[in-house]
Amino acid sequence: MIDDLFAQARADHVPPPDDLVARVLADAARVQAGRAAAKPPVRQGLWARMLDAIGGWPSVGGLATAGLVGLWVGVAPPDEVEDFAAPYLGDAVHVNILFADWDLVAGEFVDG
């Protein structure tokens, strides 16, 4: 039954009224004339497009702040963070990343 309905719809071709076609073509000509008179869009560079994509300078400031805070908490965590994480992570492991045993003058590790 549905195939018959589709076949009938394909067979019935009613052309649009002439005044509708004239209005559509007049509107298209108006839009084309407006576009021809407009200036071409200014192309932005890659960095400007990326900046727009993330929300502009306020977002960059927030991302920079969050990144620096994350780095700071990762390098020198407060005691509360270490106490909170110890039961979940097990024994604490301390790694010296600042080379406290490195002698800058001699350029070698110092014993003890």
Contacts in CASP RR format, 6 or more apart in sequence:
PFRMAT RR
TARGET T0000
AUTHOR 0000-0000-0000
METHOD contacts of the structure
MODEL  1
MIDDLFAQARADHVPPPDDLVARVLADAARVQAGRAAAKPPVRQGLWARM
LDAIGGWPSVGGLATAGLVGLWVGVAPPDEVEDFAAPYLGDAVHVNILFA
DWDLVAGEFVDG
44 52 0 8 1.000
51 57 0 8 1.000
51 60 0 8 1.000
54 60 0 8 1.000
54 63 0 8 1.000
73 81 0 8 1.000
75 97 0 8 1.000
82 92 0 8 1.000
86 92 0 8 1.000
101 109 0 8 1.000
101 110 0 8 1.000
101 112 0 8 1.000
102 108 0 8 1.000
102 109 0 8 1.000
102 110 0 8 1.000
103 109 0 8 1.000
103 110 0 8 1.000
END
